[in-house]
Amino acid sequence: DGPGRKKLEQDVVNERQTLQFGARNEAWVAWENFLAEWEYYVRNKTKGTFQNQNEDDEDFSYMASYLVGTIRAVDSYLQLAPAEDLAAARKEASIPST
């Protein structure tokens, strides 16, 4: 940054990194929410403390929405990754390319 220079935030690599950091953070938050909801759900399901099926279904729905949020955030993160990075990661993890 400075007079006559372009802003760092406008650099393509920095912009991608910022978006990746945001997606990564969203994934972690959604995952933590899923885990908390999972623990709550299992604890209450085991103890039989749900008052009715609607309460059970509602809590399961919250849990599922957090898991979907996690998957979407990870997907957003991966869509921003360079193809060669994804190929290297697949090779390292022994995952066939799609």
N, C-alpha and C positions, 0 to 999 in steps of 0.2 A: 504494500500500500504506500501511497505517497503521491505528491503532485505529479501528474503526467503518467502515472503507472496504473495499470489495470488492477482491480481489486482481486485479492487472493481468492475470495469467495466465488469469483467468476471463472476461475480456472476449472476446466472439465474434471480433472482428477480430484480436486478439492470438493467440487460440487458432488461428485459421485460418492466420495468418502462421507460427506455430511449426510447424504441420503442413506448410505449403508449404516452409519452409526445410529441414525434415527430408527431404521428398520430393526436393527439388532436390539436396540433398547425396547422397542415395542414388543419384540418377541420375548425378551426376558420378563417384562411386566406381565404379559399375557400368560406366560408359563407359570410364573409365581402365583398368579391369580388362579390358574387351573389347579395347581398343586394344593393350594389352600382350600379351594372348593371341593377337590377330591377327598382330602382328609375329612372335611366337614361332612360330606355326603356319606362316606364309608362309616364314619363314627356313628352318625345318626341312623343309617340303614341297619348297622349291626345291632344297635341298641333298640331299634324299633321305635324311635322317638318321632318319626314323621306322623303327623296327625291324620293324614289321608293321602290318597294317591296323587291328588293335585299338587300337594306340597312336595312330594317325592319327585314328580315330573318336573316341577318348576326348578328345583335344585339341580336336577340332572341337566336341565336345559341351560342353566347358568354355566355349569361345568363344561358342557359341550361348546358353548359360545366362546369360552376362554381358550379352549383347545383349537377351535377354528381360527381364532385371532392369532394364536401362536403360529399355526401353519401358514397363514396368509403373510405374516410378517417375515417369516423365514423365506418364503417364496419371493417376496419383494426384495429381500437382501440378495438372494441368489440371482435374480434377474439383473441386478446391477453389477454382478461380478464379471470380470473379463472371462471369455470362453476358455482361454488357456488355463486360467486358475481353476475353473470348474473341472476341466479335463484332468489336470494334475491331482486334484482332490479325489476325483473318481478313481483314478489309477491307484492312488495311495490307499484308498479304502476298498479297493477291489470291487468297485461297482461298475457294471457294464454301462456304456454310454447309451443314451436313448435316442 
